[in-house]
Amino acid sequence: MATLQTEFEPDVQVRSRSSRIGVIGAGMIMSDVHLEAYRQAGFEVAAIASRTVGNAAKVAEQYGIPTVHDTPEQLIEDPSIAVIDIAFPPDLQPALIRHALAQPHVKGILAQKPLALSLEDAIALRDEAAAAGKILSVNQNMRYDQSIRVLSQILERGELGDVVLATIEMRAIPHWQTFLSEYDRLTLSNMSVHHLDALRFLFGEPTEIYTAVRTDPRTTFEHTDGIVVSTLRFPNNVLAVSMEDVWSGPREEGFDSDIYIKWRVEGTAGVAQGTIGWPTGDPSTLTYASTKTTDGKWVTPTWDTHWFPHAFIGVMEQLQYAIESGTAPALSVADNVKTMQLVEAGYRSIDENRPVQLSEFA
C-alpha cells in the first residue's frame, strides 16, 4: 500500500522581520500588493517615495508609513533604510538600483522584473551588485504562488516519477502599463517571464527554446509579441510549453468570461494539475495523483491564501533572511540573469524563426 503524503507548505514561514524597508512607487502593484503583503507579515515599512509626492502621501496614509520623501533618490539616501523595494518601469529602474548600490547603509535591494530592458544591462547590474557587496534580488513572485510551491514539493519527493511533459496555459487579459507602449517588447518580456522563470524553478535550466508569436487584436499600440507560445526542452528529455494568450477571445459587455491560467505536469508515475488564481481573484489550486503515493487517487491540498498578495510575503522575507543570515537570497540577481537569458533567447527565436540553444548565451 502506498503512503499518502499530504503535508505541504503552500506559504513560507517568516524567519526575519529585521530590516527597515523603503518603498519606491505608489502604483497598483505597490499600493495593493506589496504593501498589503508586508502589512500582513508585520514587515516594517519606514518610508515611501514616488514620482508624484501626492500619490506617495496617499499610500503612506493608507498604510501608516511614517516618512514620505520628495524623490526616490532622497529615500535611497535615507540612512535609516536598509532595504530598498523598487516598483518602477524597467527603463528607470537601473539608475535607482545603481544609486542604492552606492549607499553604505543599503544592505539589500528588491527590483521588479524585467530587471532591465536588455540582457546586457541585467548582466551589468549583477556584476555591479557583486562588486558593491550588496544583495540584489528580483521579484519573481510566481515561485511563491501556493500551487507552484506545492508542485515543487511534490516534484522534489519524486511522487510523479520522471517528468515527461509540462504546460502552462494562460488565457487572460493583462492591464498593460502605459509605459510598455514605448518599448519594442511586450508579452514575452513582461508576462511570459513569470512562466519561463517558474519552469526554470521547477525543472532546472532549459537547453532550447522555440517561440512563436502574433499580434494581439486588443492591444492598440504597435507590438510584435502579443500572443506568445514557447516550447522548451530540458535535460532528461523534459518537454514544456508556455502559452500566453492575452487575446483570449472577445470580451465585450455581455460576453461570458472564461479567462484562466492553468498548468499541468505529467510524469511516469503521476500527474499534477492546477490553476493560478490571479485572473479571478481566487486562491490557486492543485490536484494530483501518483502511483507511488496516492494509489492513483486524486488528492487535492487546499489553502486560503492567494498569489496576490500573499506570495509577496515570501519575496520580501527571503531578502530579509538573506541579509540577516548572511546567505544567498532565493531570488538572486545571478539566478534572474538566467531567466533574462531565456527571455532573450525567445526573442532571438522570434527574430530568426528557429529553435535557439541556451548555450548561445554561455
C-alpha positions in Angstrom: 0.0 0.0 0.0 1.4 3.4 -1.0 1.9 6.0 1.7 -0.2 9.1 1.2 1.7 12.3 1.8 -0.4 15.4 2.3 1.9 17.7 4.4 2.8 20.6 2.2 3.9 24.2 2.8 2.0 26.4 0.4 3.2 29.6 2.1 6.6 30.5 3.6 7.3 30.7 7.3 8.5 34.2 8.1 12.0 33.9 9.6 13.0 37.5 9.5 11.4 40.9 10.0 14.6 42.7 10.9 15.0 45.3 8.1 13.6 48.8 7.8 12.1 48.9 4.3 11.8 51.9 2.0 9.5 51.5 -0.9 9.7 53.3 -4.3 6.5 53.6 -6.3 2.8 54.2 -5.5 1.0 52.4 -8.3 -1.3 49.4 -8.0 1.4 46.7 -7.6 3.0 48.6 -4.7 -0.2 50.0 -3.0 -2.4 47.0 -3.4 0.0 44.1 -3.4 3.5 44.7 -1.9 2.3 46.9 1.0 -0.7 44.7 1.8 1.6 41.7 1.9 4.0 43.5 4.2 1.2 44.6 6.4 0.0 41.1 6.9 3.5 39.8 7.5 4.4 42.5 10.0 7.3 43.9 8.0 8.5 47.4 8.9 7.9 49.8 6.0 9.6 53.0 7.2 9.4 55.3 4.2 7.9 55.8 0.7 8.7 57.9 -2.4 7.3 58.0 -5.9 7.5 60.2 -9.0 4.5 62.1 -7.6 4.7 63.2 -3.9 1.0 63.4 -3.6 0.5 59.8 -4.6 3.1 58.6 -2.2 1.5 60.6 0.6 -1.9 58.9 -0.1 -0.4 55.4 0.1 1.6 56.4 3.2 -1.6 57.5 4.9 -3.3 54.2 3.9 -0.6 52.0 5.4 0.7 54.3 8.2 4.1 54.8 6.6 5.8 57.4 8.8 8.0 59.1 6.2 7.3 60.4 2.7 10.4 61.5 0.7 10.2 64.0 -2.1 12.1 61.9 -4.5 13.2 58.2 -4.9 16.8 59.4 -4.7 16.1 61.1 -1.4 14.6 57.9 0.0 17.6 55.9 -1.1 19.9 58.3 0.7 17.9 58.0 4.0 20.5 56.4 6.3 17.8 54.7 8.4 16.7 52.5 5.4 18.3 49.1 5.0 16.2 47.6 2.2 15.0 49.4 -1.0 11.9 47.9 -2.7 11.6 49.4 -6.2 8.4 49.2 -8.3 9.4 51.4 -11.3 9.5 50.9 -15.1 12.4 48.9 -16.3 14.0 51.8 -18.2 14.1 53.8 -15.0 14.9 51.0 -12.5 18.7 50.5 -13.3 19.6 54.1 -12.3 17.8 53.7 -9.0 19.5 50.4 -8.4 22.9 51.9 -9.1 22.2 54.8 -6.7 21.2 52.3 -4.0 24.4 50.2 -4.6 26.4 53.3 -3.8 24.9 53.9 -0.4 26.8 52.3 2.5 23.6 51.9 4.7 21.7 49.9 2.0 22.0 46.2 2.5 19.5 44.8 0.1 17.5 45.8 -3.0 14.4 44.2 -4.3 13.9 45.0 -8.0 11.0 44.4 -10.4 11.1 42.2 -13.4 12.2 42.6 -16.1 15.3 43.8 -14.3 16.3 46.0 -17.3 15.4 46.4 -20.9 18.3 44.3 -22.1 20.2 41.2 -21.1 23.4 43.3 -21.2 22.1 45.8 -18.7 20.9 42.9 -16.4 24.4 41.3 -16.5 26.0 44.7 -15.7 23.7 45.2 -12.7 24.5 41.6 -11.5 28.2 42.4 -11.6 27.9 45.8 -10.1 25.9 44.4 -7.1 28.6 41.7 -6.6 31.4 44.3 -6.7 29.5 46.5 -4.2 28.9 43.6 -1.8 25.1 44.2 -1.9 22.3 41.8 -2.2 20.2 42.5 -5.3 17.1 40.4 -5.6 14.5 40.3 -8.4 10.8 39.9 -7.7 10.0 36.6 -9.5 6.9 36.2 -7.3 5.3 33.3 -9.2 7.7 31.0 -7.5 5.8 31.8 -4.3 2.4 31.1 -5.7 0.9 28.4 -3.5 0.2 25.9 -6.2 3.7 26.3 -7.7 5.3 25.9 -4.3 3.3 22.7 -3.5 4.1 21.4 -7.0 7.8 21.9 -6.4 7.5 19.9 -3.2 5.7 17.1 -5.0 8.4 17.0 -7.6 11.2 17.0 -5.0 9.6 13.9 -3.4 9.6 12.2 -6.8 5.9 11.5 -6.5 5.3 12.0 -10.2 8.3 9.9 -11.3 10.3 11.2 -14.3 8.7 14.3 -15.7 7.6 13.8 -19.3 5.6 17.0 -20.2 4.7 20.3 -18.6 2.4 23.0 -19.8 1.4 26.5 -18.6 -1.7 27.8 -20.4 -2.7 31.4 -19.8 -5.9 32.9 -21.3 -6.2 36.2 -19.6 -6.1 39.9 -20.4 -3.3 41.9 -18.7 -3.7 45.5 -17.8 -0.7 46.7 -19.8 1.0 49.6 -18.1 1.1 52.7 -20.2 4.9 52.8 -20.4 5.0 49.5 -22.2 3.8 51.2 -25.4 7.2 52.9 -25.6 9.1 49.6 -25.7 9.7 47.3 -28.5 9.0 44.2 -26.3 5.6 43.3 -24.8 4.3 39.9 -23.7 7.4 37.7 -23.7 9.3 40.2 -21.6 6.5 41.3 -19.2 4.1 38.3 -18.9 5.8 35.2 -20.2 8.7 36.0 -17.9 6.6 34.7 -15.0 6.0 31.3 -16.6 9.5 30.9 -18.0 11.0 31.6 -14.6 8.6 29.2 -12.9 9.6 26.4 -15.4 13.2 27.1 -14.5 12.4 26.9 -10.8 10.6 23.6 -11.3 12.8 21.8 -13.8 16.2 23.5 -13.9 18.0 25.0 -16.9 16.4 24.5 -20.3 18.7 23.7 -23.2 16.5 25.1 -26.0 13.5 27.4 -26.7 11.4 28.0 -29.7 9.0 30.9 -29.6 6.2 31.8 -32.0 4.1 35.0 -31.8 1.4 37.0 -33.4 -0.1 40.4 -32.6 -3.0 40.8 -30.2 -6.1 42.4 -31.7 -7.0 44.2 -28.5 -3.6 45.9 -28.0 -3.8 49.1 -29.9 -0.1 50.3 -29.8 2.5 48.8 -32.1 3.9 45.5 -31.0 5.1 42.1 -32.2 4.9 39.7 -29.3 1.2 39.9 -28.4 0.1 36.2 -28.2 3.1 34.1 -27.4 3.8 30.3 -27.5 7.2 29.0 -26.3 8.3 25.3 -26.5 11.2 24.5 -24.2 13.4 21.4 -23.9 15.1 20.5 -20.6 17.6 17.8 -19.7 16.3 14.3 -19.2 14.0 14.7 -22.2 11.5 17.0 -20.4 9.3 19.0 -22.8 7.5 22.1 -21.7 5.1 24.6 -23.4 4.3 28.1 -22.1 1.4 29.9 -23.8 0.3 33.5 -23.1 -3.0 34.2 -24.9 -3.6 37.8 -24.0 -6.4 38.0 -26.5 -8.5 35.0 -25.2 -11.5 35.9 -27.3 -13.8 38.9 -27.4 -14.7 40.4 -24.1 -17.4 43.0 -24.9 -20.1 43.6 -22.3 -22.4 40.6 -22.1 -19.7 38.1 -23.4 -19.4 35.4 -20.8 -15.8 35.3 -19.5 -13.8 32.1 -19.2 -10.3 33.6 -18.5 -7.9 31.4 -16.6 -4.3 30.3 -16.1 -3.8 26.5 -15.9 -0.8 24.3 -15.6 -0.2 20.6 -15.8 2.8 18.3 -15.2 2.7 14.7 -16.4 5.3 12.1 -15.2 5.9 8.4 -15.5 4.3 7.9 -12.0 1.7 10.5 -11.8 0.0 13.8 -12.9 -0.4 17.1 -11.2 -2.5 20.0 -12.5 -3.8 23.2 -11.1 -4.8 26.8 -11.7 -3.3 30.2 -10.9 -5.9 32.3 -9.2 -4.7 35.8 -10.3 -7.2 36.5 -13.1 -10.2 35.7 -11.0 -9.0 36.7 -7.5 -9.5 33.1 -6.2 -6.8 31.0 -4.4 -4.7 29.0 -6.8 -5.5 25.3 -6.9 -3.6 21.9 -7.2 -4.7 18.3 -7.5 -2.5 15.3 -8.2 -2.5 11.5 -8.5 0.5 9.3 -8.0 1.0 5.6 -8.5 3.7 5.8 -5.8 2.0 7.7 -3.0 -1.8 8.1 -3.6 -2.6 4.7 -5.2 -3.6 6.6 -8.3 -6.3 8.5 -6.5 -6.6 12.3 -6.9 -5.5 14.3 -3.8 -6.3 18.0 -3.5 -4.4 20.0 -0.9 -6.1 23.3 0.0 -5.2 26.7 1.3 -6.9 30.1 1.8 -4.1 32.4 0.7 -3.6 33.9 -2.8 -0.8 34.6 -5.2 -1.6 38.3 -4.9 -0.8 39.5 -2.2 0.5 36.6 -0.1 3.3 35.4 -2.4 4.9 38.8 -2.0 5.5 38.0 1.7 7.9 35.2 0.6 9.7 37.5 -1.8 10.5 40.2 0.8 11.1 37.6 3.5 13.8 35.8 1.5 15.6 39.0 1.1 15.5 40.0 4.7 16.5 36.5 5.7 19.5 36.6 3.4 20.6 39.8 4.9 20.2 38.6 8.5 21.7 35.1 7.9 24.5 36.1 5.5 23.3 33.5 3.0 22.4 33.9 -0.7 18.8 35.0 -1.4 16.5 32.5 -3.0 15.8 35.1 -5.7 19.3 36.2 -6.5 20.1 38.6 -9.4 22.6 35.9 -10.7 19.7 33.5 -11.0 17.5 36.1 -12.6 20.0 36.8 -15.3 19.4 33.2 -16.4 15.7 33.9 -16.7 16.7 37.1 -18.7 18.8 34.9 -20.9 15.8 32.6 -21.6 13.7 35.6 -22.5 16.4 36.9 -24.8 16.7 33.5 -26.4 12.9 33.7 -27.0 13.3 37.0 -28.8 16.2 35.6 -30.9 13.9 32.7 -31.8 11.2 35.1 -32.9 13.6 37.2 -35.0 15.3 34.2 -36.6 12.4 31.8 -36.7 14.3 28.9 -35.3 14.9 27.0 -32.0 17.6 28.7 -30.0 20.1 26.9 -27.8 20.7 28.4 -24.4 24.4 27.6 -24.9 24.5 30.5 -27.3 24.3 32.8 -24.2 27.0 31.0 -22.2 
